[in-house]
Amino acid sequence: MNTDLSKLQPYPFEKLRQLNARVSPPSTLSPIALSIGEPTHATPAFIGATLSEHLDELAHYPLTAGTGRLRNAIADWLYKRFNLSAANLSAETNILPVNGTREALFALAQCVVDKHDNSLLMMPNPFYQIYEGAALLAGAEPYYMNCNARHGFLPDFDAVSTDDWNRCALLYICSPGNPTGAVMDTALLKKIIGLADKHDFIIAADECYSEIYNNTDKPPPGLLQAAEEMGKHDYERCIVFHSLSKRSNAPGLRSGFVAGDAKLIKKFRLYRTYHGCAMPVHTQFASAKAWEDEGHVIDNRSKYQQKFTAVREILAPVLDIRYPDAGFYFWMPTPIDDQQFCHKLYHQQNVTLLPGSFLSRATPSGDPGKNYVRIALTASEADCTEAADRIKNYVNTIN
């Protein structure tokens, strides 16, 4: 067995199951789960219809590189969404379809990290746990960059020493952030690119929440967009990850893409050819349709905005709750220990939230997830507002 498997922690939702295992919530209250980031808005009907239309493709092996039809649809979306140039971004060499961002975020580390190089793999803290698992199984040392209110819930890149930057092989960034919702502006993205050039590491930008934002006049910028603006037309050391899971409410489709540095994409494609994770062809047809349509994305964004407004209005009188820059989570401080808060809320109100400390790691300078909770506004608006009322009732019992 790979001994590095023993370094993996239980997934946050397993920790949550254990936390609540010995209590029974009131049977008179229906369960409401706002703990997992699984979209529940309706998947656009045309996605299912397109899948059905192309079931004859089940008779064919898919190619790792994907079809030109899908890559071109993705390229066109990137040109429009991030103002990228077709002269720089090629559908043929800069884009690779993947089965959702989760497996690709993990696989990239296995592809680019040299196990014998005493490398650091840097990530925000709190974080999507795939980053940590990818580091450990690639033989790298995880380096946690605390994201707290003092720095706008973004990593303090200035706090990293030159020696640590020199050891960095791969930097994961997540903008908009999970769980904080914080967005990196273009200036910060350019700064990170400059650090990568100076210290020779790769930037893996997890941008899967980029299409869910509150300010419709100011969409979150992307890493490739920042690279182009600074004249880095080959996107060297830059790779971005996007998915249809959140954007199109299609988590079960397992469809996304990576884009960026053609040299990285070429090596990653070789790795994935051996890894055996090509996207089924009928899924590619449906994915292309989804990337070509913006109407359902605008409607989806509007639904989240309504829920944010409604839930904050209920909770603001009793809790310190702020609108995130983007994403579909509230990252909210708790008046008591975060695990205790979630445990008692579940016991009294049958509402499930995720303790912030299940998404973070303790560091010498503190645990940035402690005494925070993540509230995923993925349920219906009725369930979200009902849950907010119950949370308010619970908080009134401890204030």
C-alpha positions, 0 to 999 in steps of 0.5 A: 500500500502507498503509505502516504494514504495514512496521511489523509484526513477524513473528508469534512462531511465524514467528520460532520457525520461523526460530530452529529452521530450521537444526537437525534434532531426533533422529528417535528422539524424536517431536515434542512442540509446547508452543509454541502456545496451541491447545487440543487437548482434544476439542470437545464433541460437541454443538457439531458436532451443532448445527452439522449440525442448522442447515446449512440456515441457509447459505442466509441472510445473517447479521446483524451484530448476531447472533440474539437466541437467541445474545445472550440465551445470552451475557447469561445466562452473563454474569449468572451468571458475573460476577454482573451485573444484567439491569437493567444489561446488555441482550442487545439493546444491550450485547452483540455476537457476533464471530468469535473475539476475535482479529479483534475485538481488532484491529478495535476499535482501528481503530474507536475510535482517531483517526489524527490525535490523536497517540494512545497505545495501551497494552498489557501487555508481554509481550503478545498480538501482535494488540494491537501490530498493532492499534495500528500499523495504527490510526495510534497509538503502542504503549506497552508496560507491562512485566509482571515478577515485581516487580509480580506479572507485572501492569503497573505503572499507577503508573509511567505519567505523567499526560501519557501517560495523557492521550494514551491512547486505548485500553488493552488489558488481559489478565486472566488474562494471556497468557503470564503467567497473572496475574489482576487483582483487583477492586481493580485493575480498579476503579483502571483504570476510575477512570483511564479516567474521569479521562483519557478512554480506553477499556479493552479487557479481553481475558478469553478465559482467564477460565474456566481457573483453578486455584482453583475457589473464586475465579474470576478477576473481570471488568471489567464486574463491577468496574464494577457494583460501583463503581456504574458501571451503564452500563459507560462506557468498558469493553468485554470480549472472550470466546471459546469457543476456550479455554473450550470447546476450539473454536478452529476455531469462531471464535466469541466476543463483546464486551460493555460500554458500549452507546455503544461497542457501537453504534459497533462494530456500525456499523463491523462492518456495513461490515467484513463480519464477521457470524457465520454463523447455524449457528455462532450456534446452536452457540455459544448451546448452548456458552454454555448448558452449564457441564459441559464447562467444568468437565471442561476445567478439571480436565484442565488442573489435572491437567497443571499438577500433573504437569508442575510435579512433574517440573520443580520440582527443576531449574527455578523453575516456579510455578503461574499464577493462571489460563490454560494456560501456565507462564511460566518463567524460563530458566537461559540465554538464552531463545532459546538454551534453546528452540533447544537443547531442540528440537535435543536433545529435539524439544520446542518451546517459545516464547521469551519474548522473541518475545512482548515488546518491549525498553523503556528499563527492560528486556525483561520477556520475555527469559530466560523461556519460555512452555509451553502445556499444550495437548497430552495429559497423556501428551505434556505429562509426556513433554515435561517429562521431556525438558526436565528431561533437557536442563536437567541437561545445562546445569546 
